[in-house]
Amino acid sequence: MGYLARNLAQLYPDVGGADAALLHQAFGRTRFVYLHRGDTLAQAVSWLRAEQTNVWFETPLGEPGRPEHEPRFDRDQIGDLIQTIAEHNAAWQEWFASAGVRPLSLAYEELDGDAVGTTRAVLDFLGLEPPPGREIVPQHRRLADSLNEQWADRYRRGQPS
């Protein structure tokens, strides 16, 4: 949530007001898509791994970037990230409620399972259509692999770092 306040302050440094109204003033009609992850343990593991390796997505050639460092299981950091994710999710829910915003709520797992269908749902919600003749083609793939599953399993079992 911190980046929303920071971005609004950059858009309107001398103006106070409701966040949703400022966003509407800056961008016109606004709609919100709340993308969250149902499996916060998996999210925390992926986040930690990305931070450790500095690999956040695949390259345009379809290969993940080369890790800068080898990832290592760290139970405490995973727990901290789970807490951070919970705090962020709660802050967004609170903000939506206080701003009177009804976002389209999507689970990451929906997007991962059906990227094309989920993208169509987002476009419908936004009142948009893809340009004629253009297909919706996923450009990224999930980077999680068996190591992510092993770390999640170790975390669930209470295994120390």
VOBA-1610 file (N, C-alpha, C; in pm, whole numbers, padded with zeros to 5 digits, always signed):
BEGIN
Met+00082-00119+00000Met+00000+00000+00000Met+00086+00125+00000Gly+00207+00119+00052Gly+00290+00238+00063Gly+00314+00306-00070Tyr+00324+00229-00177Tyr+00351+00290-00307Tyr+00231+00369-00358Leu+00109+00333-00320Leu-00007+00410-00363Leu+00001+00551-00306Ala+00026+00564-00178Ala+00036+00696-00116Ala+00153+00775-00176Arg+00265+00708-00201Arg+00382+00774-00259Arg+00351+00825-00400Asn+00284+00742-00481Asn+00250+00784-00617Asn+00149+00898-00618Leu+00052+00892-00528Leu-00044+01002-00521Leu+00024+01131-00478Ala+00118+01123-00387Ala+00191+01242-00344Ala+00273+01301-00459Gln+00323+01216-00548Gln+00397+01266-00664Gln+00302+01330-00765Leu+00183+01273-00782Leu+00085+01330-00874Leu+00032+01463-00824Tyr+00002+01468-00694Tyr-00061+01584-00634Tyr+00011+01621-00504Pro+00129+01680-00513Pro+00207+01705-00391Pro+00143+01804-00294Asp+00060+01894-00344Asp+00002+01996-00257Asp-00148+01979-00236Val-00198+01862-00271Val-00342+01841-00263Val-00372+01726-00169Gly-00461+01748-00078Gly-00510+01641+00007Gly-00642+01592-00051Gly-00684+01477-00009Gly-00813+01430-00055Gly-00819+01280-00058Ala-00933+01232-00098Ala-00955+01087-00103Ala-00872+01028-00216Asp-00806+00919-00187Asp-00720+00853-00285Asp-00794+00821-00414Ala-00913+00763-00403Ala-00988+00724-00522Ala-01023+00846-00606Ala-01058+00955-00542Ala-01092+01078-00616Ala-00968+01134-00686Leu-00854+01130-00620Leu-00730+01178-00684Leu-00692+01092-00803Leu-00710+00961-00790Leu-00681+00872-00902Leu-00775+00900-01019His-00902+00925-00988His-00998+00957-01092His-00960+01090-01159Gln-00917+01185-01081Gln-00876+01315-01135Gln-00755+01298-01227Ala-00661+01214-01189Ala-00538+01195-01268Ala-00562+01112-01393Phe-00646+01011-01384Phe-00657+00913-01493Phe-00796+00900-01554Gly-00892+00976-01505Gly-01028+00959-01555Gly-01095+00842-01485Arg-01194+00785-01552Arg-01268+00672-01493Arg-01170+00561-01454Thr-01174+00525-01330Thr-01082+00421-01282Thr-01161+00301-01233Arg-01105+00186-01260Arg-01156+00059-01208Arg-01035-00008-01145Phe-01060-00095-01050Phe-00952-00158-00978Phe-00959-00310-00989Val-00844-00369-01012Val-00832-00514-01015Val-00741-00551-00899Tyr-00795-00632-00809Tyr-00719-00676-00692Tyr-00671-00819-00718Leu-00543-00829-00751Leu-00482-00960-00775Leu-00412-01003-00647His-00452-01115-00596His-00396-01167-00472His-00366-01315-00492Arg-00299-01372-00399Arg-00264-01513-00410Arg-00333-01588-00296Gly-00402-01696-00330Gly-00467-01777-00229Gly-00368-01851-00141Asp-00260-01894-00199Asp-00157-01970-00127Asp-00043-01875-00090Thr-00056-01813+00028Thr+00044-01714+00068Thr+00179-01777+00100Leu+00181-01904+00140Leu+00308-01971+00162Leu+00382-01982+00028Ala+00313-02023-00077Ala+00376-02032-00209Ala+00423-01895-00255Gln+00345-01792-00227Gln+00383-01656-00264Gln+00509-01615-00189Ala+00516-01644-00061Ala+00633-01607+00019Ala+00758-01681-00030Val+00744-01808-00061Val+00857-01885-00111Val+00906-01827-00243Ser+00814-01798-00334Ser+00852-01740-00464Ser+00920-01604-00446Trp+00865-01524-00358Trp+00919-01391-00332Trp+01061-01402-00277Leu+01080-01488-00178Leu+01213-01505-00120Leu+01313-01553-00225Arg+01272-01649-00302Arg+01361-01701-00406Arg+01398-01593-00508Ala+01301-01513-00547Ala+01328-01405-00642Ala+01423-01302-00581Glu+01402-01268-00455Glu+01492-01173-00390Glu+01634-01228-00381Gln+01646-01355-00347Gln+01779-01415-00331Gln+01854-01428-00463Thr+01782-01460-00570Thr+01847-01488-00698Thr+01844-01369-00794Asn+01758-01272-00766Asn+01730-01159-00854Asn+01674-01205-00989Val+01600-01314-00987Val+01527-01362-01104Val+01379-01349-01073Trp+01314-01254-01140Trp+01174-01221-01112Trp+01081-01267-01223Phe+01134-01290-01342Phe+01052-01332-01456Phe+01144-01394-01560Glu+01084-01456-01659Glu+01163-01516-01766Glu+01205-01409-01866Thr+01309-01437-01940Thr+01356-01344-02042Thr+01263-01350-02162Pro+01273-01255-02253Pro+01188-01259-02373Pro+01206-01387-02456Leu+01315-01455-02441Leu+01337-01579-02515Leu+01271-01698-02446Gly+01205-01673-02335Gly+01133-01780-02267Gly+01213-01854-02164Glu+01330-01804-02131Glu+01414-01868-02030Glu+01423-01777-01908Pro+01423-01837-01788Pro+01445-01751-01671Pro+01585-01692-01675Gly+01601-01577-01614Gly+01733-01517-01607Gly+01828-01605-01526Arg+01953-01577-01540Arg+02053-01652-01462Arg+02056-01599-01319Pro+02048-01689-01222Pro+02051-01642-01083Pro+02184-01577-01050Glu+02176-01466-00977Glu+02298-01400-00931Glu+02357-01474-00812His+02270-01541-00736His+02311-01617-00618His+02226-01744-00612Glu+02278-01845-00548Glu+02201-01967-00528Glu+02101-01943-00416Pro+01976-01984-00434Pro+01877-01965-00329Pro+01901-02061-00213Arg+01864-02015-00092Arg+01876-02102+00025Arg+01751-02088+00111Phe+01705-02201+00162Phe+01587-02203+00247Phe+01613-02122+00373Asp+01521-02033+00407Asp+01532-01953+00528Asp+01392-01941+00590Arg+01369-02025+00688Arg+01237-02033+00752Arg+01191-01898+00807Asp+01281-01826+00872Asp+01243-01698+00932Asp+01203-01596+00826Gln+01277-01591+00716Gln+01243-01496+00611Gln+01110-01532+00545Ile+01085-01660+00527Ile+00955-01701+00471Ile+00843-01659+00565Gly+00860-01681+00694Gly+00760-01638+00791Gly+00738-01488+00789Asp+00847-01411+00778Asp+00834-01265+00770Asp+00757-01223+00646Leu+00784-01290+00533Leu+00715-01255+00409Leu+00567-01293+00416Ile+00534-01405+00479Ile+00393-01441+00499Ile+00322-01332+00578Gln+00387-01282+00682Gln+00330-01173+00762Gln+00314-01046+00678Thr+00414-01013+00600Thr+00408-00894+00514Thr+00293-00906+00414Ile+00280-01024+00354Ile+00172-01047+00257Ile+00036-01030+00325Ala+00020-01084+00443Ala-00106-01071+00517Ala-00135-00924+00547Glu-00033-00850+00587Glu-00051-00707+00616Glu-00089-00631+00490His-00024-00660+00377His-00056-00593+00251His-00199-00624+00208Asn-00238-00751+00216Asn-00374-00789+00177Asn-00477-00719+00266Ala-00452-00715+00395Ala-00544-00648+00486Ala-00551-00498+00457Ala-00438-00437+00428Ala-00435-00294+00398Ala-00515-00263+00271Trp-00501-00348+00170Trp-00579-00326+00047Trp-00728-00343+00075Gln-00766-00443+00150Gln-00908-00462+00182Gln-00962-00341+00257Glu-00884-00292+00350Glu-00925-00173+00426Glu-00937-00052+00334Trp-00840-00035+00245Trp-00845+00079+00154Trp-00966+00070+00061Phe-00990-00047+00003Phe-01107-00062-00084Phe-01234-00026-00008Ala-01248-00074+00112Ala-01368-00046+00192Ala-01379+00103+00223Ser-01270+00165+00267Ser-01276+00307+00305Ser-01295+00398+00184Ala-01248+00357+00067Ala-01262+00438-00053Ala-01392+00407-00128Gly-01466+00308-00080Gly-01589+00270-00148Gly-01564+00206-00283Val-01451+00138-00296Val-01411+00075-00422Val-01449-00072-00419Arg-01510-00117-00527Arg-01542-00259-00544Arg-01455-00313-00657Pro-01339-00369-00623Pro-01249-00416-00728Pro-01294-00550-00785Leu-01242-00580-00901Leu-01251-00717-00951Leu-01145-00794-00874Ser-01186-00892-00799Ser-01093-00969-00716Ser-01056-01097-00789Leu-00928-01113-00814Leu-00878-01231-00885Leu-00767-01297-00804Ala-00774-01426-00797Ala-00665-01501-00735Ala-00559-01529-00841Tyr-00435-01517-00803Tyr-00323-01548-00892Tyr-00340-01687-00953Glu-00391-01779-00873Glu-00409-01916-00919Glu-00506-01922-01039Glu-00605-01831-01043Glu-00696-01824-01158Glu-00619-01779-01282Leu-00537-01678-01265Leu-00457-01627-01376Leu-00360-01732-01425Asp-00297-01802-01333Asp-00202-01906-01369Asp-00271-02022-01441Gly-00392-02055-01398Gly-00464-02167-01457Gly-00528-02136-01591Asp-00566-02010-01613Asp-00632-01972-01738Asp-00600-01826-01768Ala-00481-01802-01816Ala-00436-01664-01841Ala-00525-01593-01943Val-00565-01663-02047Val-00646-01601-02152Val-00786-01568-02099Gly-00850-01664-02034Gly-00983-01640-01979Gly-00984-01532-01872Thr-00882-01532-01788Thr-00873-01431-01683Thr-00848-01294-01743Thr-00765-01287-01845Thr-00740-01159-01913Thr-00869-01107-01977Arg-00944-01196-02037Arg-01074-01155-02095Arg-01168-01102-01986Ala-01169-01167-01869Ala-01253-01121-01758Ala-01211-00981-01713Val-01081-00955-01708Val-01032-00822-01670Val-01073-00720-01775Leu-01056-00752-01902Leu-01096-00659-02008Leu-01246-00630-02002Asp-01327-00733-01979Asp-01472-00713-01965Asp-01502-00620-01848Phe-01437-00644-01736Phe-01459-00561-01618Phe-01423-00415-01646Leu-01317-00395-01724Leu-01272-00259-01756Leu-01351-00197-01872Gly-01437-00278-01934Gly-01513-00228-02048Gly-01429-00212-02173Leu-01331-00297-02188Leu-01238-00290-02302Leu-01246-00415-02387Glu-01205-00401-02510Glu-01194-00515-02600Glu-01056-00512-02663Pro-00998-00631-02686Pro-00870-00631-02757Pro-00890-00581-02900Pro-00787-00525-02959Pro-00800-00479-03098Pro-00842-00594-03188Pro-00920-00567-03290Pro-00963-00672-03383Pro-00843-00748-03440Gly-00858-00879-03443Gly-00752-00962-03500Gly-00636-00991-03405Arg-00640-00935-03286Arg-00532-00959-03189Arg-00574-01068-03093Glu-00488-01165-03077Glu-00513-01272-02980Glu-00449-01235-02847Ile-00506-01288-02742Ile-00444-01276-02610Ile-00348-01393-02597Val-00220-01361-02587Val-00117-01464-02580Val-00033-01440-02455Pro-00031-01535-02362Pro+00053-01516-02242Pro+00199-01495-02280Gln+00262-01400-02213Gln+00402-01368-02240Gln+00496-01420-02132His+00441-01464-02022His+00522-01511-01911His+00472-01647-01865Arg+00556-01715-01794Arg+00516-01842-01736Arg+00559-01843-01590Arg+00496-01928-01516Arg+00526-01942-01374Arg+00667-01999-01359Leu+00745-01941-01270Leu+00883-01986-01250Leu+00897-02092-01142Ala+00794-02112-01063Ala+00803-02208-00952Ala+00836-02347-01006Asp+00914-02419-00927Asp+00951-02555-00965Asp+00952-02642-00839Ser+01015-02757-00849Ser+01014-02850-00735Ser+01084-02792-00613Leu+01180-02702-00632Leu+01246-02640-00516Leu+01146-02558-00435Asn+01059-02486-00503Asn+00956-02411-00431Asn+00870-02504-00347Glu+00831-02616-00406Glu+00749-02715-00335Glu+00824-02772-00215Gln+00953-02799-00231Gln+01034-02852-00121Gln+01042-02751-00007Trp+01064-02624-00040Trp+01071-02521+00064Trp+00938-02507+00137Ala+00828-02508+00064Ala+00696-02497+00127Ala+00673-02616+00220Asp+00712-02734+00175Asp+00696-02854+00257Asp+00783-02845+00382Arg+00907-02800+00367Arg+00996-02783+00483Arg+00938-02682+00582Tyr+00881-02575+00530Tyr+00821-02473+00616Tyr+00703-02532+00693Arg+00616-02603+00622Arg+00498-02664+00688Arg+00539-02760+00797Arg+00648-02834+00775Arg+00695-02934+00874Arg+00770-02868+00989Gly+00794-02740+00980Gly+00865-02670+01088Gly+01015-02691+01086Gln+01066-02732+00972Gln+01208-02759+00960Gln+01288-02628+00970Pro+01394-02628+01050Pro+01474-02504+01064Pro+01557-02478+00938Ser+01607-02357+00929Ser+01690-02316+00814Ser+01819-02395+00810
//
